[in-house]
Amino acid sequence: MGKTNTTIDLVAIGGSAGSLQVIIQMMKNLNTELNVTIIIIVHRKSQPNNILSMLLQQYSSIEVIEIEDKTELEKNKVYLVPADYHLLFEDEFRVSLDSSEKMNYSRPSIDVTFRSAAEIFGERMVGILLSGANADGVEGLHYIKKNGGKAWVQDPETAEVDYMPKQAIHAGEYNLIIKPEDLAAYINEL
């Protein structure tokens, strides 16, 4: 696991079909004192009562927060993009929600958030693309790399639905291919 000289401030994780188990496994193994902010963008249907954030919270002592418009981000917290909204970064600490048209049939779009984050964080971010059934996130990883950030992709062999990670690898938009059981360790090392 390669240490980097650049301080990483943001880890943005995108996933769709088959990504929830990977995220739960990661949550179980994250250090309780992380010096990064984690944003999770998952394609999902709208549910009452923030069910997904409550589910993820069961697996970690790190606070899991469903983002609201103008949420101020803090390190050592995990933020979940709500269903039916794109997430945009206003600056390093504040985000806004947007309900414009779907991208890649998805809202939230991983591409939209990755791109917005890359513009703000540049080399101080890692974008991670997990299991999924469409190519959302591939263009976003390209943008992260172009802005100096790191792009990690789940090993398609380990993905429940391998289309999304395969598209990223096929496009060459990655610095690292990771197995789900190693994801938390890589994040803990940042």
Secondary structure, DSSP 8 states (H G I E B T S, - for coil): ----SS---EEEEEE-TT-HHHHHHHHHHS-SS-SSEEEEEE-----GGGHHHHHHHTT-SS-EEE--TT-B--TTEEEE--TT-EEEESSSSBEEEE----BTTBSS-HHHHHHHHHHHHGGGEEEEE-S-SS-TTHHHHHHHHHTT-EEEEE-GGG-SS-HHHHHHHHTT--SEEE-HHHHHHHHHH-
